[in-house]
Amino acid sequence: MKFGVLTPNWEPFSYNVKFYEEIATYAEKFEYDSFFVTDHYLRPFLEVEPNTIKRHATIEAWSLLAYITAKTEFIRIGSCVTPLPMRNPAILAKIISTIDNLSNGRVIFGVGAGYERREFEAYAHWEPSNIRVLKVKEALILMKKLWTEDIVDFEGKFFKVKRAVLEPKPVQKPNPPIWVGAMHEKMFHITVELADGWIPARSLGATPEFYAENSKKILSLAKKLGRKIMLGLMGYITDEGFSTPLPSLATIKDVERILEQYKNLGCEYFIAVFFPIEKYITLMKKFRQEIIPSFS
């Protein structure tokens, strides 16, 4: 298995931007494979009220990743995950290609259909899940064209470009790896057709039972299409006695046993979020020293 770390792009991290740099550089020092950030404009699962305004403070994910690129040398960087229907895919393709060049080919593009309605209503346009899924598929088709073709004319149901030129192309060929945080059947098909990896979140329901059933579906679909899909997982790890608002994967004491379950189900890549925040680097080091060697 390979291992990455994830930091939320919301408060209180967003009021201490140097902490992102510290985590990323320590992750590189500890030889983690990757550094990810969440991609939200409002904090998930939290009502927008006068007394919660500061808790909705966020740092724009791809701007932050460009900054992290300049502070690191070899660790991979990416989003986990970008709600693609909120973005203009042609502009996002340009941004990602730029950061892939700045980092000399270190970007991983994490993708999802989005789930936080208030965020869409504030910054984009909320639509039913079936429409958001269709937008993800069309956006990925367009982005891959921009990353690989010299001049792109594209007219889909949702997006259109005329004589678009995206240069320089990404360093990674044919494009940066695309990992999808799919939790439902239609997104599984998009993952297999257009992406390179599956990275569901334990906090959103990727239990071992869910993982067992759906990893088989994804691998079966991939085999039919002659494609290889990396199986991953994102989960929260806490110190003893600390709980987060979201279901955690495990305390650090129990994580080895639980990760073994997912490994036996085909998981090849684990992205860890550590809590509490004030112990993030301590737990990241402890995980590197005590857990990762068992999975090398």
Secondary structure, DSSP 8 states (H G I E B T S, - for coil): -EEEEEE-SBTTGGG-HHHHHHHHHHHHHTT-SEEEE---SS-TT----GGGGGGG-B--HHHHHHHHHHH-SS-EEEES-EEGGGS-HHHHHHHHHHHHHHTTS-EEEEEE----HHHHHHHS----HHHHHHHHHHHHHHHHHHHH-SSEEEE-SS-EEEEE---S--SSSS---EEE---SHHHHHHHHHH-SEE--BGGGT--HHHHHHHHHHHHHHHHHHT---EEEEEEEEE-TT---SS--SEETTTHHHHHHHHHHTT--EEEEEEESGGGHHHHHHHHHHHTGGGG-
